[in-house]
Amino acid sequence: MRYRFGALVLASISTLVLAPSFVRAEKWTFVVAGDGRADTRAHRPEDKNGINTLITGEIRDAVLAEKARFLLWTGDLVSGYTKDANEFEKQLLSWREIMEPLYDKHIKVLPCRGNHDSSSTDAWARWNKVFSGKYALPSNGPESERDLTFFYTSGPVLAIGLDQYQAKGEAINQTWLDKVLAKYKKPFVFAMGHEPAFMDGAHKDTMDASPAKRDAMWNSLIKAGSRVFFAGHDHLYDHMAVTRASGDPGPEMHQFVAGTAGAPFYKQGEYSGNNTDWKLSRVKHIDNTYGYLLVQIDGKKATITFKGRTGPGHYEAMDSYSYSVP
């Protein structure tokens, strides 16, 4: 944070008064993307080693062009789902190689696992082997989810990656999350998981599977000042606002599902999951469009913009949401 002080003003012969200072707002960005895996049913020319290499590479280039500080990846890096552990490791290494220019520029790359990344033989051990050394993820998660669940701080931001596959029922480690939120108080809190907290239309295996645990996570994020949750899993863009359905609606939370990094497209559905006491309102939905989320921090304001692909290597803003912290 930079500070610039006003001029010294002569108040009397013996007294100098320092004019009020002001803080120059800090401006920076990070990118969120996910679901760049290959099509497992119909091979496409760009699908290599379990990855849509074309779109994944374009999003890597976008991270550089946006001058992002870090990249959050909401899972399904690769196709996975193989009994050949060496093949799964080879796929992860290919994804890491695509991202090498980011590592070279010391841009933090922070993926969490999707169902495709967690369903191969020896998946956790191979994940930790690939993401080690200079590629390592923050090793600050719970012991049972070491290097799978993590948090990362940068300036006023606390970013949290939540693994949903070590525990059963699409649940997360709530005890660990509560401790992190209590200890690392930041104005901007952004959590991500692979599966949406609320059904956004296509997949039915979301955190609805354990609604009480989902609600505990959601309430803890609200209490910590978070207003945004990132997810993938569905290969589409869906932006919903979530408030309480009864009594005081409370602060509005926004779920951004952007599984749009290259996996085969899914279609829109309805919000028909187990929403308990939450009211869901669709803000924006986009099908058949690759893209990524750009998060811009400008002083006390955060702006989340979905940039969709309109041509090779070209992405344009298609949806945006802003909020400010006290």
GUVEX-631835 format. One record per atom (N, C-alpha, C): residue in one letter; x, y, z. Coordinates in steps of 0.2 Angstrom, whole numbers, plus 2048, in hexadecimal, padded with zeros to 3 digits. Each point is the difference from the previous one (the first is absolute). Layout:
N
REC  res   px   py   pz
REC    A    X    Y    Z
...
//
This chain:
326
REC  res   px   py   pz
REC    M  804  7FA  800
REC    M  7FC  806  800
REC    M  804  806  800
REC    R  7FF  805  7FC
REC    R  804  806  7FF
REC    R  7FD  806  804
REC    Y  803  804  803
REC    Y  7FE  806  803
REC    Y  803  806  7FE
REC    R  7FC  805  7FF
REC    R  803  807  7FE
REC    R  7FD  805  805
REC    F  804  804  803
REC    F  7FF  805  805
REC    F  7FF  807  7FD
REC    G  7FB  803  803
REC    G  7FF  807  7FE
REC    G  806  805  802
REC    A  800  806  7FE
REC    A  806  804  802
REC    A  7FF  802  807
REC    L  806  802  803
REC    L  800  803  807
REC    L  7FD  807  800
REC    V  7FC  801  804
REC    V  7FD  807  800
REC    V  802  804  806
REC    L  802  806  800
REC    L  802  804  805
REC    L  7FA  802  804
REC    A  7FF  7FD  806
REC    A  7FA  803  804
REC    A  802  805  805
REC    S  806  800  802
REC    S  802  806  804
REC    S  808  800  800
REC    I  803  805  803
REC    I  807  800  800
REC    I  803  7FA  803
REC    S  7FD  7FD  805
REC    S  803  7FA  803
REC    S  7FC  7F9  7FF
REC    T  7FB  800  7FC
REC    T  7FC  7FA  7FF
REC    T  7FF  7FF  7F9
REC    L  802  7F9  7FE
REC    L  7FF  7FE  7F9
REC    L  7FA  7FB  800
REC    V  7FB  800  7FC
REC    V  7FB  7FB  7FF
REC    V  801  7FC  7FA
REC    L  7FF  7FA  800
REC    L  801  7FB  7FB
REC    L  7F9  800  7FC
REC    A  7FF  802  7FA
REC    A  7FA  800  7FD
REC    A  7FE  7F8  7FF
REC    P  7F9  7FF  800
REC    P  7FE  7F9  800
REC    P  803  7FC  7FA
REC    S  801  7FA  801
REC    S  803  7FC  7FB
REC    S  7FA  7FC  7FC
REC    F  801  7FD  7FA
REC    F  7FC  7FC  7FD
REC    F  803  7FA  7FE
REC    V  7FC  7FA  7FF
REC    V  803  7FA  7FE
REC    V  7FE  7FF  7F9
REC    R  805  7FF  7FC
REC    R  7FF  7FE  7F9
REC    R  7FE  7F9  7FF
REC    A  7FA  7FF  7FD
REC    A  7FD  7FA  800
REC    A  804  7FB  7FC
REC    E  801  7FA  803
REC    E  804  7FB  7FD
REC    E  7FC  7FC  7FB
REC    K  802  7FF  7FA
REC    K  7FC  7FD  7FA
REC    K  804  7FA  7FE
REC    W  7FD  7FA  800
REC    W  803  7FA  7FD
REC    W  7FB  7FB  7FF
REC    T  802  7FB  7FD
REC    T  7FB  7FB  7FD
REC    T  802  7F9  801
REC    F  7FB  7FB  800
REC    F  802  7F9  800
REC    F  7FB  7FD  7FB
REC    V  801  7FA  7FE
REC    V  7FC  7FC  7FB
REC    V  7FD  7FA  804
REC    V  7FA  7FE  7FE
REC    V  7FD  7FA  802
REC    V  7FD  7FC  7FA
REC    A  802  7FA  7FF
REC    A  7FE  7FB  7FB
REC    A  7FF  7F9  802
REC    G  7FE  7FC  7FC
REC    G  7FF  7F9  802
REC    G  7FD  7FC  7FA
REC    D  801  7F9  801
REC    D  7FD  7FB  7FB
REC    D  803  801  7F9
REC    G  806  7FF  800
REC    G  804  800  7F9
REC    G  801  7F9  7FE
REC    R  7FD  7FB  802
REC    R  801  7F9  7FE
REC    R  7FE  7FF  7F9
REC    A  803  7FA  7FD
REC    A  7FE  7FE  7FA
REC    A  7F9  7FD  800
REC    D  7FD  7FF  7FA
REC    D  7F9  7FD  7FF
REC    D  802  7F9  800
REC    T  7FD  7FC  805
REC    T  801  7F9  801
REC    T  7FB  7FC  7FB
REC    R  7FC  803  7FD
REC    R  7FB  7FC  7FC
REC    R  801  801  7F8
REC    A  803  806  7FE
REC    A  801  801  7F9
REC    A  806  804  800
REC    H  806  7FD  7FD
REC    H  806  803  800
REC    H  800  806  7FB
REC    R  803  806  802
REC    R  801  806  7FD
REC    R  807  801  7FE
REC    P  802  803  7FB
REC    P  807  801  7FE
REC    P  804  804  805
REC    E  7FD  804  804
REC    E  803  804  805
REC    E  801  7FB  807
REC    D  7FD  7FB  800
REC    D  801  7FB  806
REC    D  806  7FC  800
REC    K  804  801  805
REC    K  807  7FD  800
REC    K  801  7FE  807
REC    N  802  7FA  802
REC    N  802  7FE  806
REC    N  7FB  802  806
REC    G  7F9  7FF  7FE
REC    G  7FB  802  804
REC    G  7FE  807  801
REC    I  803  804  7FC
REC    I  7FF  808  801
REC    I  7FD  803  7F9
REC    N  7FC  805  801
REC    N  7FF  804  7FA
REC    N  805  805  800
REC    T  805  7FE  7FC
REC    T  807  804  800
REC    T  7FF  807  7FD
REC    L  7FB  801  7FC
REC    L  7FF  806  7FC
REC    L  7FD  805  805
REC    I  7FB  7FF  803
REC    I  7FC  805  805
REC    I  804  801  806
REC    T  803  7FA  803
REC    T  804  801  806
REC    T  806  804  7FF
REC    G  803  800  7FA
REC    G  806  804  7FE
REC    G  7FE  807  7FF
REC    E  7FA  801  7FD
REC    E  7FD  807  7FF
REC    E  7FF  803  807
REC    I  7FD  7FD  805
REC    I  7FF  803  807
REC    I  807  801  803
REC    R  804  7FC  7FF
REC    R  807  801  803
REC    R  803  807  7FD
REC    D  7FF  801  7FA
REC    D  802  806  7FD
REC    D  7FC  806  802
REC    A  7FA  7FF  802
REC    A  7FB  805  803
REC    A  803  802  806
REC    V  802  7FB  804
REC    V  803  802  807
REC    V  806  805  7FF
REC    L  804  7FF  7FB
REC    L  806  804  7FF
REC    L  7FD  807  7FE
REC    A  7FC  800  7FB
REC    A  7FD  806  7FD
REC    A  7FD  804  805
REC    E  7FC  7FD  805
REC    E  7FD  804  805
REC    E  804  802  806
REC    K  807  7FE  7FF
REC    K  804  802  806
REC    K  7FE  7FD  806
REC    A  7FD  7FA  801
REC    A  7FE  7FD  806
REC    A  805  7FF  805
REC    R  7FF  800  806
REC    R  804  7FE  805
REC    R  800  7F9  801
REC    F  7FA  7FD  7FF
REC    F  800  7F8  801
REC    F  7FA  7FE  7FC
REC    L  800  7F9  800
REC    L  7FB  7FD  7FC
REC    L  7FD  7FA  805
REC    L  7F9  801  800
REC    L  7FC  7FB  804
REC    L  7FD  7FB  7FB
REC    W  801  7FA  800
REC    W  7FD  7FB  7FC
REC    W  7FB  7FB  803
REC    T  7FA  800  7FF
REC    T  7FB  7FD  804
REC    T  7FF  7F8  7FE
REC    G  805  7FD  7FE
REC    G  800  7F9  7FF
REC    G  7FF  7FD  7F9
REC    D  800  7FA  7FF
REC    D  800  7FC  7FA
REC    D  805  803  7FB
REC    L  806  800  802
REC    L  806  802  7FC
REC    L  801  7FB  7FA
REC    V  7FE  7FA  801
REC    V  801  7FA  7FB
REC    V  7FB  7FB  800
REC    S  800  7FC  7FC
REC    S  7FA  7FB  7FF
REC    S  800  7FB  806
REC    G  806  7FD  802
REC    G  801  7FC  805
REC    G  7FC  7F9  7FF
REC    Y  7FD  7FE  806
REC    Y  7FC  7FA  800
REC    Y  803  7FA  7FC
REC    T  806  7FF  802
REC    T  804  7FB  7FD
REC    T  803  7FB  806
REC    K  801  7FA  7FF
REC    K  803  7FB  804
REC    K  807  800  800
REC    D  803  804  7FA
REC    D  807  800  7FF
REC    D  802  807  803
REC    A  804  7FF  806
REC    A  802  805  804
REC    A  805  804  7FC
REC    N  804  7FD  7FC
REC    N  805  803  7FC
REC    N  7FD  805  7FB
REC    E  7FA  7FE  7FD
REC    E  7FD  804  7FB
REC    E  7FD  806  803
REC    F  7FD  7FF  806
REC    F  7FD  806  804
REC    F  806  805  801
REC    E  806  7FE  803
REC    E  805  804  801
REC    E  803  804  7FA
REC    K  800  7FC  7FA
REC    K  802  803  7FA
REC    K  7FB  806  7FE
REC    Q  7F9  7FF  801
REC    Q  7FC  805  7FE
REC    Q  801  806  805
REC    L  801  7FF  806
REC    L  801  806  805
REC    L  807  803  7FE
REC    L  805  7FD  7FE
REC    L  806  803  7FD
REC    L  7FF  804  7FA
REC    S  7FC  7FE  7FC
REC    S  7FE  803  7FA
REC    S  7FD  807  801
REC    W  7FB  800  805
REC    W  7FD  806  802
REC    W  805  805  803
REC    R  804  7FD  805
REC    R  805  804  803
REC    R  805  803  7FB
REC    E  801  7FD  7FA
REC    E  805  802  7FB
REC    E  7FC  806  7FC
REC    I  7FA  7FF  7FF
REC    I  7FC  806  7FD
REC    I  801  806  804
REC    M  7FF  7FF  807
REC    M  801  806  805
REC    M  807  802  801
REC    E  805  7FD  7FD
REC    E  807  802  802
REC    E  801  807  7FF
REC    P  7FE  804  7FB
REC    P  801  807  800
REC    P  7FE  804  806
REC    L  7FB  7FE  803
REC    L  7FD  803  806
REC    L  805  7FF  806
REC    Y  802  7FA  801
REC    Y  805  7FE  805
REC    Y  807  804  7FE
REC    D  802  801  7FA
REC    D  806  803  7FF
REC    D  800  808  802
REC    K  7FA  802  7FF
REC    K  7FF  807  802
REC    K  7FE  801  808
REC    H  800  7FB  803
REC    H  7FE  800  808
REC    H  7F9  802  801
REC    I  7FC  7FE  7FB
REC    I  7F9  801  801
REC    I  7FD  7F9  804
REC    K  7FD  801  805
REC    K  7FE  7FA  804
REC    K  7FA  7FD  7FD
REC    V  801  7F9  7FF
REC    V  7FB  7FC  7FD
REC    V  7FD  7FB  805
REC    L  7F9  801  801
REC    L  7FD  7FD  806
REC    L  7FA  7FC  7FE
REC    P  801  7FA  7FE
REC    P  7FB  7FB  7FE
REC    P  7FD  7FC  806
REC    C  7F9  7FF  800
REC    C  7FE  7FB  804
REC    C  7FD  7FA  7FC
REC    R  7FF  7FB  803
REC    R  7FE  7FA  7FC
REC    R  7F9  800  7FE
REC    G  7FE  7FD  7FA
REC    G  7F9  7FE  7FE
REC    G  7FF  7F9  801
REC    N  7FA  7FE  7FE
REC    N  7FF  7F8  800
REC    N  805  7FD  7FB
REC    H  801  803  7FB
REC    H  805  7FC  7FB
REC    H  807  800  802
REC    D  802  804  805
REC    D  807  800  802
REC    D  800  7FC  807
REC    S  7FB  7FE  802
REC    S  800  7FC  807
REC    S  7FE  7F9  7FF
REC    S  7FF  7FD  7FA
REC    S  7FC  7FA  7FF
REC    S  805  7FB  7FC
REC    S  806  801  800
REC    S  805  7FC  7FD
REC    S  804  7FC  805
REC    T  803  7FA  7FE
REC    T  804  7FC  805
REC    T  806  805  803
REC    D  800  800  806
REC    D  806  803  804
REC    D  800  808  7FE
REC    A  7F9  802  800
REC    A  7FF  807  7FE
REC    A  804  805  804
REC    W  7FF  800  807
REC    W  803  805  805
REC    W  807  800  7FF
REC    A  803  7FA  800
REC    A  808  7FF  800
REC    A  802  803  7FA
REC    R  7FD  7FF  7FA
REC    R  803  802  7FA
REC    R  7FF  808  7FF
REC    W  7FA  802  803
REC    W  7FF  808  800
REC    W  805  803  804
REC    N  802  7FD  806
REC    N  805  804  804
REC    N  807  7FF  7FD
REC    K  801  7FB  7FC
REC    K  807  7FF  7FD
REC    K  801  805  7FA
REC    V  7FA  801  7FC
REC    V  801  805  7FB
REC    V  800  807  803
REC    F  7FC  802  805
REC    F  800  807  803
REC    F  804  800  806
REC    S  807  800  7FE
REC    S  805  800  806
REC    S  806  804  7FD
REC    G  804  802  805
REC    G  806  804  7FE
REC    G  7FD  807  7FE
REC    K  802  803  7FB
REC    K  7FE  807  7FE
REC    K  7F9  800  7FE
REC    Y  7FD  7FA  7FF
REC    Y  7F9  800  7FE
REC    Y  7FB  7FE  806
REC    A  803  800  806
REC    A  7FC  7FE  806
REC    A  7FB  804  801
REC    L  7FA  7FE  803
REC    L  7FB  803  802
REC    L  801  802  808
REC    P  7FD  805  802
REC    P  801  801  808
REC    P  7FE  7FA  804
REC    S  805  7FE  804
REC    S  7FF  7FA  804
REC    S  7FE  802  807
REC    N  7FA  803  800
REC    N  7FD  803  806
REC    N  7F9  7FD  801
REC    G  7FE  7FB  7FD
REC    G  7F9  7FD  801
REC    G  800  7FB  806
REC    P  7FB  7FD  801
REC    P  7FF  7FB  805
REC    P  804  7FA  7FE
REC    E  803  7FD  805
REC    E  804  7FA  7FF
REC    E  7FD  7FB  7FB
REC    S  7FA  7FF  801
REC    S  7FC  7FB  7FC
REC    S  7FF  802  7F8
REC    E  802  807  7FF
REC    E  7FF  803  7F9
REC    E  806  804  7FF
REC    R  806  7FE  802
REC    R  806  804  7FF
REC    R  801  800  7F8
REC    D  801  807  7FE
REC    D  802  802  7F9
REC    D  7FA  7FF  7FC
REC    L  7FA  7FE  803
REC    L  7FA  800  7FC
REC    L  7FB  806  802
REC    T  7FF  801  806
REC    T  7FD  806  803
REC    T  805  805  802
REC    F  7FF  806  7FF
REC    F  806  805  802
REC    F  7FD  807  800
REC    F  804  805  803
REC    F  7FE  807  7FF
REC    F  806  804  7FE
REC    Y  7FF  805  7FD
REC    Y  805  805  7FD
REC    Y  7FE  807  801
REC    T  805  804  803
REC    T  7FE  807  801
REC    T  805  804  7FB
REC    S  7FD  806  7FE
REC    S  803  804  7FC
REC    S  7FD  807  801
REC    G  804  805  803
REC    G  7FD  806  802
REC    G  7FA  800  804
REC    P  7FA  803  7FE
REC    P  7FA  7FF  804
REC    P  7FC  7FA  7FE
REC    V  802  7FB  7FD
REC    V  7FC  7FB  7FD
REC    V  802  7F9  804
REC    L  7FB  7FD  802
REC    L  801  7F9  803
REC    L  7FD  7FB  7FB
REC    A  804  7FC  7FC
REC    A  7FD  7FB  7FB
REC    A  800  7F9  803
REC    I  7FB  7FC  800
REC    I  7FF  7FA  803
REC    I  7FE  7FB  7FB
REC    G  804  7FA  7FF
REC    G  7FF  7FB  7FC
REC    G  7FD  7FA  804
REC    L  7FA  7FE  7FF
REC    L  7FD  7FA  804
REC    L  7FF  7FA  7FC
REC    D  804  7FB  802
REC    D  7FF  7F9  7FD
REC    D  7F9  7FD  803
REC    Q  7FC  7FD  7FB
REC    Q  7FA  7FD  802
REC    Q  800  7F9  7FF
REC    Y  806  7FD  800
REC    Y  800  7F9  7FE
REC    Y  803  7FB  805
REC    Q  804  803  805
REC    Q  803  7FC  805
REC    Q  7FA  7FE  805
REC    A  7FC  805  801
REC    A  7FA  7FF  804
REC    A  7FA  7FD  7FC
REC    K  7FC  7FD  802
REC    K  7FA  7FD  7FC
REC    K  7FB  805  800
REC    G  7FC  7FF  7FA
REC    G  7FA  804  800
REC    G  801  807  7FE
REC    E  805  802  7FB
REC    E  801  806  7FE
REC    E  801  805  805
REC    A  803  7FE  806
REC    A  801  805  806
REC    A  807  802  801
REC    I  801  805  804
REC    I  806  803  801
REC    I  802  7FF  807
REC    N  806  802  802
REC    N  803  7FF  807
REC    N  7FE  807  803
REC    Q  7FA  800  804
REC    Q  7FD  806  803
REC    Q  804  802  805
REC    T  803  7FC  804
REC    T  804  802  806
REC    T  806  804  7FE
REC    W  803  7FD  7FB
REC    W  806  804  7FD
REC    W  7FE  807  7FE
REC    L  7FB  800  7FC
REC    L  7FE  806  7FD
REC    L  7FE  805  805
REC    D  7FD  7FE  805
REC    D  7FE  805  806
REC    D  807  803  803
REC    K  805  7FC  801
REC    K  806  802  803
REC    K  803  805  7FB
REC    V  800  7FF  7FA
REC    V  804  804  7FB
REC    V  7FC  807  800
REC    L  7F9  800  800
REC    L  7FD  806  7FF
REC    L  800  804  807
REC    A  801  7FD  805
REC    A  801  803  807
REC    A  807  803  800
REC    K  805  7FD  7FE
REC    K  807  802  800
REC    K  802  805  7FB
REC    Y  7FE  7FF  7FA
REC    Y  802  804  7FA
REC    Y  7FB  805  7FE
REC    K  7FF  806  804
REC    K  7FA  804  7FE
REC    K  803  805  7FA
REC    K  7FC  7FF  7FB
REC    K  802  805  7FA
REC    K  7F9  803  7FE
REC    P  801  806  7FD
REC    P  7FA  803  7FD
REC    P  7FC  7FC  7FB
REC    F  804  7FD  7FB
REC    F  7FE  7FC  7FB
REC    F  801  7F8  801
REC    V  7FB  7FC  800
REC    V  800  7F9  801
REC    V  7FD  7FD  7FA
REC    F  804  7FC  7FD
REC    F  7FE  7FC  7FA
REC    F  801  7F9  801
REC    A  7FB  7FC  800
REC    A  801  7F8  801
REC    A  7FE  7FD  7F9
REC    M  803  7FA  7FF
REC    M  7FE  7FD  7FA
REC    M  800  7F8  801
REC    G  7FC  7FD  7FD
REC    G  7FF  7F9  800
REC    G  7FF  7FD  7F9
REC    H  800  7FA  7FE
REC    H  7FE  7FE  7FA
REC    H  7F9  800  7FF
REC    E  7FC  7FD  804
REC    E  7F9  7FF  800
REC    E  7FD  806  803
REC    P  7FA  802  7FC
REC    P  7FD  806  803
REC    P  7FD  7FF  807
REC    A  7FF  805  803
REC    A  7FC  7FF  807
REC    A  7F9  7FF  7FF
REC    F  7FD  803  7FA
REC    F  7F9  7FF  7FF
REC    F  800  7FE  7F8
REC    M  7FB  7FC  7FF
REC    M  7FF  7FD  7F9
REC    M  7FF  806  7FB
REC    D  803  800  7FB
REC    D  800  805  7FB
REC    D  7FD  7FE  7FA
REC    G  7FE  7FA  7FF
REC    G  7FC  7FE  7FB
REC    G  802  7F9  7FC
REC    A  806  7FE  800
REC    A  802  7FA  7FC
REC    A  801  7FA  805
REC    H  806  801  803
REC    H  802  7FA  805
REC    H  7FB  800  806
REC    K  7FE  7FA  802
REC    K  7FD  800  806
REC    K  804  7FE  806
REC    D  806  7FE  7FF
REC    D  805  7FE  806
REC    D  804  807  801
REC    T  7FC  804  805
REC    T  803  806  802
REC    T  800  800  808
REC    M  802  805  803
REC    M  800  800  807
REC    M  7F9  7FF  803
REC    D  7FB  800  7FC
REC    D  7F9  7FE  802
REC    D  800  7F9  803
REC    A  805  7FC  7FF
REC    A  800  7F9  802
REC    A  800  800  808
REC    S  803  806  803
REC    S  801  801  807
REC    S  7FE  807  802
REC    P  7F9  801  7FF
REC    P  7FE  807  801
REC    P  802  803  807
REC    A  800  7FD  805
REC    A  801  802  807
REC    A  808  803  800
REC    K  804  7FB  7FD
REC    K  807  802  800
REC    K  801  806  7FB
REC    R  7FD  800  7FA
REC    R  800  806  7FB
REC    R  7FE  806  804
REC    D  7FA  800  804
REC    D  7FE  806  803
REC    D  805  802  805
REC    A  803  7FC  804
REC    A  805  802  805
REC    A  806  803  7FC
REC    M  802  7FE  7FA
REC    M  806  803  7FD
REC    M  7FD  807  7FD
REC    W  7FA  800  7FE
REC    W  7FD  807  7FD
REC    W  800  805  805
REC    N  7FD  7FE  806
REC    N  7FF  805  806
REC    N  807  802  802
REC    S  805  7FC  800
REC    S  807  802  803
REC    S  803  805  7FB
REC    L  7FF  7FF  7FA
REC    L  803  805  7FB
REC    L  7FC  806  800
REC    I  7FA  800  801
REC    I  7FC  807  801
REC    I  803  803  806
REC    K  800  7FD  806
REC    K  803  803  806
REC    K  807  803  7FF
REC    A  804  7FD  7FC
REC    A  807  802  7FF
REC    A  800  806  7FB
REC    G  7FA  802  7FD
REC    G  800  806  7FC
REC    G  800  7FE  7F9
REC    S  801  7F9  7FE
REC    S  800  7FE  7F9
REC    S  7F9  802  7FD
REC    R  801  801  7F9
REC    R  7F9  801  7FC
REC    R  800  7FC  7FA
REC    V  806  7FC  7FF
REC    V  800  7FD  7FA
REC    V  803  7F9  801
REC    F  7FD  7FB  7FC
REC    F  803  7F9  800
REC    F  801  7FE  7F9
REC    F  805  7FD  7FF
REC    F  802  7FE  7F9
REC    F  800  7F8  7FF
REC    A  7FD  7FE  7FB
REC    A  800  7F8  7FE
REC    A  800  7FF  7F9
REC    G  800  7FA  7FE
REC    G  800  7FD  7F9
REC    G  7FB  7FA  800
REC    H  803  7FB  7FD
REC    H  7FC  7FA  800
REC    H  7FB  800  7FA
REC    D  7FC  805  800
REC    D  7FB  801  7FA
REC    D  804  804  7FB
REC    H  800  7FD  7FA
REC    H  804  803  7FA
REC    H  7FB  806  7FD
REC    L  7FF  805  804
REC    L  7FC  806  7FE
REC    L  802  806  804
REC    Y  7FD  805  7FF
REC    Y  801  806  805
REC    Y  7F9  801  803
REC    D  800  801  807
REC    D  7FA  801  803
REC    D  802  804  806
REC    H  7FC  806  801
REC    H  801  805  805
REC    H  7FA  800  804
REC    M  800  7FE  806
REC    M  7F9  801  804
REC    M  802  804  807
REC    A  7FA  803  802
REC    A  800  804  806
REC    A  7FD  7FC  805
REC    V  802  7FF  806
REC    V  7FD  7FC  805
REC    V  7FF  804  807
REC    T  7FA  800  802
REC    T  7FE  803  806
REC    T  7FC  7FC  804
REC    R  7FE  801  807
REC    R  7FC  7FC  804
REC    R  7F9  801  7FD
REC    A  7FC  7FA  800
REC    A  7FA  800  7FE
REC    A  7FA  803  805
REC    S  802  7FF  806
REC    S  7FB  802  805
REC    S  804  805  805
REC    G  7FC  804  804
REC    G  803  805  804
REC    G  804  805  7FD
REC    D  806  802  804
REC    D  804  805  7FD
REC    D  804  7FD  7FA
REC    P  800  803  7FA
REC    P  803  7FC  7FA
REC    P  808  800  801
REC    G  802  805  804
REC    G  808  800  802
REC    G  804  802  7FA
REC    P  806  800  800
REC    P  805  802  7FB
REC    P  7FF  7FB  7FA
REC    E  800  803  7FA
REC    E  7FF  7FD  7FA
REC    E  807  7FC  7FE
REC    M  800  7FA  7FF
REC    M  806  7FC  7FD
REC    M  7FE  7FE  7F9
REC    H  806  800  7FC
REC    H  800  7FE  7F9
REC    H  804  7FA  7FF
REC    Q  7FD  7FB  7FC
REC    Q  803  7FA  7FE
REC    Q  802  801  7F9
REC    F  806  7FF  7FE
REC    F  802  801  7F9
REC    F  802  7F9  7FE
REC    V  7FD  7FD  7FB
REC    V  802  7F9  7FE
REC    V  803  802  7F9
REC    A  806  7FE  7FF
REC    A  803  801  7F9
REC    A  805  7FB  7FE
REC    G  7FC  7FA  7FF
REC    G  804  7FA  7FD
REC    G  801  801  7F9
REC    T  804  805  7FE
REC    T  800  802  7F9
REC    T  807  800  7FD
REC    A  804  7FC  802
REC    A  807  801  7FE
REC    A  802  7FA  7FB
REC    G  7FB  7FD  7FC
REC    G  801  7FC  7FB
REC    G  7FC  7F9  800
REC    A  7FD  7FE  805
REC    A  7FD  7FA  801
REC    A  7F9  801  7FB
REC    P  7FE  7FA  7FE
REC    P  7FA  800  7FC
REC    P  7FA  803  803
REC    F  7FC  804  7FD
REC    F  7FB  805  802
REC    F  7FA  7FC  803
REC    Y  7FD  802  805
REC    Y  7FA  7FE  803
REC    Y  7FA  805  7FF
REC    K  7FA  7FE  801
REC    K  7FA  805  7FF
REC    K  7FD  802  807
REC    Q  7FD  806  7FF
REC    Q  7FD  803  806
REC    Q  7FA  7FB  803
REC    G  7FF  801  806
REC    G  7FB  7FC  804
REC    G  7FD  805  805
REC    E  7FC  7FE  804
REC    E  7FD  804  805
REC    E  803  7FF  807
REC    Y  7FF  804  805
REC    Y  802  800  806
REC    Y  7FB  7FB  804
REC    S  801  7FA  800
REC    S  7FB  7FB  803
REC    S  803  7FC  805
REC    G  806  802  803
REC    G  803  7FC  805
REC    G  7FD  801  807
REC    N  804  7FE  805
REC    N  7FD  800  807
REC    N  803  807  802
REC    N  7FC  805  800
REC    N  802  807  802
REC    N  7FF  802  807
REC    T  7FD  7FC  804
REC    T  7FE  801  807
REC    T  7FD  807  800
REC    D  803  804  804
REC    D  7FD  807  802
REC    D  803  805  7FB
REC    W  802  7FF  7FA
REC    W  804  805  7FC
REC    W  7FC  801  7FA
REC    K  7FF  806  7FE
REC    K  7FD  802  7FA
REC    K  805  802  7FB
REC    L  800  7FC  7FA
REC    L  804  801  7FA
REC    L  7FD  804  7FB
REC    S  804  805  7FD
REC    S  7FE  804  7FB
REC    S  805  800  7FA
REC    R  7FE  7FE  7FA
REC    R  805  800  7FB
REC    R  802  807  7FD
REC    V  806  802  801
REC    V  802  806  7FD
REC    V  802  800  7F9
REC    K  804  7FB  7FE
REC    K  802  7FF  7F9
REC    K  802  7F9  7FF
REC    H  7FE  7FE  7FA
REC    H  801  7F9  7FE
REC    H  803  800  7F8
REC    I  805  7FD  7FF
REC    I  803  7FF  7F9
REC    I  802  7F9  7FE
REC    D  7FD  7FE  7FB
REC    D  802  7F9  7FE
REC    D  805  800  7FA
REC    N  803  7FB  7FE
REC    N  804  7FF  7FA
REC    N  806  805  7FF
REC    T  803  803  806
REC    T  805  805  800
REC    T  806  7FE  804
REC    Y  806  800  7FE
REC    Y  805  7FF  804
REC    Y  802  807  803
REC    G  804  800  806
REC    G  801  806  803
REC    G  803  7FF  807
REC    Y  801  806  803
REC    Y  803  800  806
REC    Y  7FE  806  804
REC    L  801  800  807
REC    L  7FE  805  804
REC    L  806  805  802
REC    L  7FF  806  7FF
REC    L  805  805  802
REC    L  7FE  804  806
REC    V  804  7FF  805
REC    V  7FE  804  807
REC    V  805  806  800
REC    Q  7FD  806  801
REC    Q  804  806  801
REC    Q  7FF  803  806
REC    I  805  801  804
REC    I  800  803  807
REC    I  802  807  7FF
REC    D  7FC  805  802
REC    D  802  807  7FF
REC    D  7FE  804  807
REC    G  805  800  804
REC    G  7FE  803  807
REC    G  7FC  7FB  804
REC    K  7FA  803  801
REC    K  7FB  7FD  804
REC    K  7FA  7FC  7FB
REC    K  802  800  7FA
REC    K  7FB  7FD  7FB
REC    K  803  7FA  7FD
REC    A  7FB  7FB  7FF
REC    A  802  7FA  7FC
REC    A  7FB  800  7FA
REC    T  803  7FE  7FA
REC    T  7FB  7FF  7FA
REC    T  802  7FA  7FD
REC    I  7FB  7FC  7FF
REC    I  801  7F9  7FD
REC    I  7FC  800  7F9
REC    T  804  7FF  7FB
REC    T  7FE  800  7F9
REC    T  801  7FA  7FD
REC    F  7FB  7FD  7FC
REC    F  801  7FA  7FC
REC    F  802  803  7F9
REC    K  805  7FD  7FE
REC    K  802  802  7F9
REC    K  800  7F9  7FC
REC    G  7FB  801  7FB
REC    G  7FF  7FA  7FB
REC    G  803  801  7FA
REC    R  802  7FA  7FD
REC    R  803  800  7FA
REC    R  7FC  801  7FA
REC    T  802  805  7FC
REC    T  7FD  802  7FA
REC    T  803  7FF  7FA
REC    G  807  7FD  800
REC    G  804  7FE  7FB
REC    G  806  7FD  802
REC    P  804  7FE  7FC
REC    P  807  7FD  802
REC    P  804  805  804
REC    G  801  7FE  807
REC    G  804  805  804
REC    G  7FD  806  802
REC    H  7F9  801  7FE
REC    H  7FD  806  802
REC    H  7FA  7FF  805
REC    Y  800  804  805
REC    Y  7FB  7FF  805
REC    Y  7FD  807  802
REC    E  7FA  800  801
REC    E  7FC  807  801
REC    E  7FC  7FF  806
REC    A  7FF  806  804
REC    A  7FC  800  806
REC    A  7F9  7FE  7FE
REC    M  7FD  7FB  804
REC    M  7F9  7FE  7FF
REC    M  7FB  801  806
REC    D  803  801  806
REC    D  7FD  800  806
REC    D  804  803  805
REC    S  7FE  804  805
REC    S  804  803  805
REC    S  7FC  802  806
REC    Y  803  7FF  805
REC    Y  7FE  802  807
REC    Y  805  803  804
REC    S  7FE  805  804
REC    S  804  804  804
REC    S  7FD  800  807
REC    Y  805  800  805
REC    Y  7FE  802  807
REC    Y  805  803  804
REC    S  7FF  804  805
REC    S  805  803  804
REC    S  800  7FE  807
REC    V  806  800  803
REC    V  800  7FE  807
REC    V  800  807  805
REC    P  7FE  7FF  806
REC    P  800  806  804
REC    P  806  803  801
//
